[in-house]
Amino acid sequence: MFTLVAFSELAGGTSEELCAAVVDETHRTSGDDLQIGALNKLIAAYAYSHALGDCRLVSPSLRAKADLYITPLVNDLGGYAPYYHNRIDYRGDCPITLVTNENLNAYTTVSEVSATQNRVIAIWLADGPITPVKGEILTVKAYATGKTIAQKAWTNFELTWEPDLAVGRYQIVGARCYMVHGGLFRFVPREASNRPGAVCIHESCLTVDEITRKGNMGIWCEFDSTLPPTLDALPNLVAGETEVYLRIDLIKMT
């Protein structure tokens, strides 16, 4: 089982500074602090912003070993960086153990301050190493519309499936998500407490990290067709988003 949590805030200057934790219904947050819960294995990280230099994660248990630096994805002035294929610092087969109830912080530096692009740092937490899953994997279409997505916060949507799913029970084993300005997405299963998700692309022609597709990150969650998950979205830009489009990888169980 894994879940996705995040930090997001505009940079205030070019010196190193903390990034605010995004309020989360599954984890305690307070300002820049995100408290680690029962899922205490760090299996992946991601950092994105305009002119992003360094991003490092700090907690008491990490400090005793070494701060964790995330290879940043930089939106440079030409705007080409989001075309890079590998964006997630993935370590699902060799997770880093954090201590339950300790606070995690994210520090960043930028070489240029943007008034329109928030820093976004994503953290994937699990209960152990990730085991890929194989089988007959179907890819279906879904979308979410009708709300303005708030900046620096998760905005929840009901998903519309096109066409409707056949009656049965399913496992989500990957997804590709598109928002005009990019950001993060995660599923909210009604039968579990984790919030599995990944990084959004900001142009429909772009590739995504293959680790987030077709079973490579194991089983994200299970659901019954009569009680499908909802969707949380977190944008990069200050400007409001209103639409999210997905291709979701499923294994039909029954």
ZILINMO-V394013 format. One line per field, one symbol per residue. phi: phi as a letter, one per 30 degrees, with the letter a starting at -180 (. if undefined). psi: psi as a letter, one per 40 degrees, with the letter a starting at -180 (. if undefined). burial: # if it has 9 or more other C-alpha atoms within 8 Angstrom, else .. Layout:
phi=???
psi=???
burial=???
This chain:
phi=.bbcbabaaddcacddadcdddebdcbdbaidcbddcddccdcababbadhdccbbcbbeddddcadcccddccddddidedddddbcdcbdcbdcdcceidccbbcbbbcadccbbddbccbcbbcleccebbldccbbcbabbjbddddhadccbdcccbdedddlcbcdblabbbbecikbbadcddcbcdbdaacddcbddddbdddcbhidciddacacedbddcbcbbddddddcbbbbbccdbcddb
psi=hiihiiihiiheaeihiihihhhheeihihbehhhhadgehheiihhhihfhcihihhiddddeciihhhhihhgideeedeeidhdhghfdegihhihheihhihiiiiehhheehihhhihhiieaihhiiiahhihiiiihieihhiifihhhiiihhhaiiihaiihheiihhhideaaiiiigieeieigiaahiieheeiiihedeifedfahdiiiidegiiahiihididihieihhihhhihhd.
burial=###########..#.#########..###..#####..#####################..##...#..#######....##......#.##..#..#.#.#########..##..###########.#####...#..#####....#######.#.#.#......#######################...#########.....##..##############..###########.#############..
